[in-house]
Amino acid sequence: MLYHMVMLEPANDGAMSQIDAAMAILETLPEAHPGFTAFSHGPNRDFERKSERYPYGFLCTFTDKAALDAYAADPDHQRAGALLVRACKNGAAGIFVVDLES
């Protein structure tokens, strides 16, 4: 399994509407990609107080890297990504991505 975690640092209070629009797009992608097995998103609870900079994020689960690559190349993923870049502080610099494989 491959876990693709993305944490977002919104640029301002109005950025959440763009983030919501991006999440609506991303929610449709698992059904279009057989190796994309799960998608969830929501506020970062930050119980350990170590990631206050990123108050929102999402997690995708893939069967393997090929499935992640297919998702990354999808035009709807790219459209959602563009919305997130516009919504985040300093554009792409306000997006933190981690890929974990188990």
N, C-alpha and C positions, 0 to 999 in steps of 0.2 A: 504494500500500500504506500501511496505517496500523499502526504498532507501538505497542502498549499495554504499557508496562513498569510493574510494581508491585513495590516493594521493601518488606520487612517488618521491623519492629523488635519482636521478641517481648518480651512483658512479663516472662516468667520462663522457667525451664527446662522447665516443664510445658506451655508454650504450643505446643510443636511438635506435640502430638497434635491440637490444634484446627487448626493449619495443615495438617497432613497430611489431615485430614478435608475441609477446604476444597479442597485440591488434588485430591482424589478426585472431588469434585463438579465442579470446573472442567474436569477432563480429559474429562468427558462432553459438554461443551457444543459443541465444534466440529462434531460430527456432527448436532447439532440446528439449527445455523445455517450455511447455505451460504456466507456471506461470512466466516466465521471459519475461516481456513485453517490456522492452526498454534497450538499451545500447548506451552510447555515451562516447567519450573520446577526449582529446585535451589538449592544453597548459593551465596552470593556469594563468589567466590574473592578479590575485592578485591586484585588483584595490585599496584595502585598505592597501596594503603593510604589510600584517600580516602573509603571508604564503610563503615567498620567498624560503624557504627550499624545497618546493614541487612544482617544475615547471611543472609537468604533472600529469594528473589523469584521472580517468574514473568513470562513474556513471551507476549503474545497477538499474532497477526498477523491483520489484517482487510483485506478488499479495499477498504473505504471507511468513511466515518463512519456511514453508514446501518447497516452490519453491526455496528459497535461499539455503536451505539445499541440495536439489537435485542438484543445480548448484555447490555448494561447493564440492560435492562428485564426480562430473563428471571428468573422467580422463583427458579430454582436458583442463578443468579449472585448474586442478592440474599441468598439463604440462606448461600452461601459467604462473601459479604462480611460478613455479621453474625458469622460464626465468626471471621473475620480481625480484625474490630474488637475482639471479646472477647479475642483472643489477643495483640494488640499493645499495647505500652506506650502509655499515655494514649489508648487506643482508636484512633479514626481518625487522631489526630495521629501515631501510630506507623506510618502507611502513607504511602509516597511514590509518587506516580503521575506518569509521563511518557508523553505521546503524541507520537510522531514520525511525520511523513508524508513519504513519498518518491514 
